[in-house]
Amino acid sequence: TGYALEKKVVKSKMGEKVGLPCCHEIPSSESLYNYRVYWQKNTTEVVLAYAAGKMISKLERYENRTEMDDRNLTLWISPVEILDNGPYQCVVQHLGILQNPVVVCDEPVTLFVTADFSNPNITAEVSNHSCESAEMVVSCSSHGGFPKPKISGAVNNMSLMWNTSRVSKSSLGLYNVTGKLWLNITKDVSFTCSIEYNGFVKSSSWLLKKPNECVVHTVPPSYNVITASSIIIIVFLLAITLAARYLPRHGKCISFFKKQSLTA
């Protein structure tokens, strides 16, 4: 059930029963028959109206959801909807027998309707990691709440700014919210996502674990090493080629001189 704050502000959650206090209470010596009472919303819509003890008007949207106390004139709404959020006004007139109606009171009261957001859902993916650290993409989402929320994040109780955050509104007037950020962690850390709305907070925590696998990146050989190796290989191949070409000719010369000496 909703409760009054300073008699002019009432907070309630969607689906509950709430009472909006009026500015006048009918004394025991009189009855509702002696009054005319108007409950208005936004000063333009008559939620319901009574005159001489009888209901004379009721807004269709409030049909079967509203009733008025015939003594303290409290307006009861059940179940409360998001569209009920806003300013109301209780106007009370006393009906004299021979004189025109006299305004007894005319005071506003504001209804703040809240719808609870779902518990934040946290997901985390490792995008890259090494022996020393891990890069993670962390997302947090919550839905079905009212009014428009603020989303916050913290690692080991230290606040963080979201890289991206988005708030959308459904056809029922309820809000959905999503936040995303990129983290670089060197050890296991606790991540908390909080949704704040109209003085209420919904939070969830998640342990972000650094991967145990150690990925060692192999370093390719430098350009100088590659160049030196290539030169050595080329020189070696060239030496073999020259030796192969020189040795056969040298053998022919020896055999020729041998023939010359035998002929002589």
Steps between C-alpha positions, in 0.01 A plus 500: 500500500625847415586748774479877524807721530436845650130444415553627145718233339414131476726222374370167379614205292322377192236242588455615861208677669557866581302766686519870405405715802252783459527837671169468691333251730122506540405550867284240671209745514480505119513254213612485139148618412601853611799519262618502142839334449717496189816293458689630196822399324715758318217750582327391178380141559229430758595164649174487693247744643229486768210739560244473778623152590483353149771435242440726202813429293788252463774490237481181293868418550443487877186285477509207745834628639394793719285570803469789742469490878174674592648648819861614439448511119820302430523384139599131483650362179559128448687364319724799427616542139791696354257745337367589847828681568457878533329784688149470648270750665225459757234773476235506774190722500243530781140504381298756694121489509437860391843608379734408216758223554801617700849367425628336817841401364686460175845341536728295274665165573758333275516128435840352412459153351797264495540169320780273616776424252614142457819395679789614277627226270882505461690323223875504429706383205879477468604672177877454542741385769866435574697374801478841669148628425163441335282733295129448576172635362248535785127560441220576748127522423173545690142546384138574590548793739380857557599784515800553271803341671868571546746214452834483680788254515784430745805274517600407857270785618677758279259678264544472124360688204311294242643506148143483367157511667153498348152555645185408306129524582239234431142552382385456862713795611759279669874546453777261396868582553828350377862593573826371352865556581846365421728395786865400520553285810817349644327293771155382607274796585143555623275695260175662618222644283236726661170639370370811682143628462292732718699425816509124441806294400534155342853353494676185386863391540717270291850359555710572190767232486828546318553199269750242630633415155827675421527603137862562392530697179796377285722784379585478126872529407618850429572627151878506562504133602301402190737702274818348649362147470405559137851630412667197658276261307562683169880501551494130584300412189726718283811326635356157418410615148851635427665190639282277284594697187877521576576138598399330166717741289800448723471125453505532115824701506677231703392222263622704194851546641517131578425413132770747379768343712414147387524595133840647547 
